[in-house]
Amino acid sequence: MQCNQESLQMYLDGEMDAEARKTVELHLGQCRSCRQEIARLQLLWLELGQTNEVELPAELPYLRQQIIHQAMRSRQDNKSSEASYWDTQKLAWQPAILGASYFPGVALLSTVSRATGRQIPRLMSGTIALARRFVFPPQDKKGGNQ
Amino acid sequence: MAEDDRQLVLKCREMQEQAYQDLMRRYEGYIYRLCQSFINNREDALDLTQETFIRVFQGLETYQLNRPFKPWLRQVAVNTCVNFLQRHSSAPLFLDQPVADGNLTLADTLASREDPAQEIEWQETGRFLQEAINRLPQVYRLLVVLRHQEGMSYKEIAEETGVPLGTVKTHLFRARAALRKGLSTYYAWEE
């Protein structure tokens, strides 16, 4: 392996697979200048890892109130707009439903269904009676009397 | 006992103001400092903190409760900052090409050292380095902060910022090479 700054950085970042790491470690064992370089980079890594304690601005609590107020208002608006959406839909469809009720025949649908409902039991009993006639043919009453 | 993030999010969804308060108190400092590290401007960092939390609260319904809250929050903050940088940058931010400073050195990133008062301030390595980081191009700084302060991998950075993986590597390498050269000057290392 040639001396390579980028490889040393990737090595310190832990962004190499096991084989590549081994290659770098072998090279470090043989190359004094890369050992020195990696020690310097480690110092830089240590410094970069220090958290930067920036002082928090005094207006942060005020900002918090503003954000919360805005967020809650926006959520309330969303909720009310969701409700009014359905109201709008209902209103929008009302004329169509009203119009459909004037189509010829539409009004008869309920009458037909009521009539059919009443006729069904009679129809069924008639069918059953007919079937019985075939399965159990009526006996000749005259012969029976003899 | 402090409530966990998930419980607070659920209460926020029910519009409980106290939950909003608690969630913000918990993370506002973290988000402000993150934005400040990316942008290095107090007023902009405050604006970006505000924008981040507004986006977070607007998106609470889409947040998946089984996932940790902090990385999701950070993702929103990073996106907000990246958008900000893109709005305020004349050239596209994340080209595979280097930023205009191909041979960036720490000397380029430092202000004039002729001022003796500044010279005294720079005696401390950490402070010296922080000053150098603040003067890095914003894109470099963003990546350095995500890598070293947030401990993210190259892949995670690429996913979170939308920067191609190769560009993340190149920019990080260049940024740290510049800082490394600066340290060399500071410590008077023999090269």
HADDOCK unambig.tbl for C-alpha pairs under 7 A between the chains (distance, minus, plus):
assign (segid A and resid 6 and name CA) (segid B and resid 173 and name CA) 6.41 0.50 0.50
assign (segid A and resid 41 and name CA) (segid B and resid 180 and name CA) 6.91 0.50 0.50
assign (segid A and resid 44 and name CA) (segid B and resid 180 and name CA) 6.71 0.50 0.50
assign (segid A and resid 47 and name CA) (segid B and resid 126 and name CA) 6.23 0.50 0.50
assign (segid A and resid 48 and name CA) (segid B and resid 148 and name CA) 5.87 0.50 0.50
assign (segid A and resid 49 and name CA) (segid B and resid 148 and name CA) 5.10 0.50 0.50
assign (segid A and resid 49 and name CA) (segid B and resid 149 and name CA) 5.53 0.50 0.50
assign (segid A and resid 51 and name CA) (segid B and resid 149 and name CA) 6.40 0.50 0.50
assign (segid A and resid 54 and name CA) (segid B and resid 33 and name CA) 6.32 0.50 0.50
assign (segid A and resid 56 and name CA) (segid B and resid 29 and name CA) 6.63 0.50 0.50
assign (segid A and resid 64 and name CA) (segid B and resid 24 and name CA) 6.94 0.50 0.50
assign (segid A and resid 67 and name CA) (segid B and resid 50 and name CA) 6.55 0.50 0.50
assign (segid A and resid 67 and name CA) (segid B and resid 54 and name CA) 6.31 0.50 0.50
assign (segid A and resid 68 and name CA) (segid B and resid 20 and name CA) 6.47 0.50 0.50
assign (segid A and resid 71 and name CA) (segid B and resid 54 and name CA) 6.20 0.50 0.50
assign (segid A and resid 71 and name CA) (segid B and resid 57 and name CA) 6.10 0.50 0.50
assign (segid A and resid 71 and name CA) (segid B and resid 58 and name CA) 6.82 0.50 0.50
assign (segid A and resid 72 and name CA) (segid B and resid 15 and name CA) 6.68 0.50 0.50
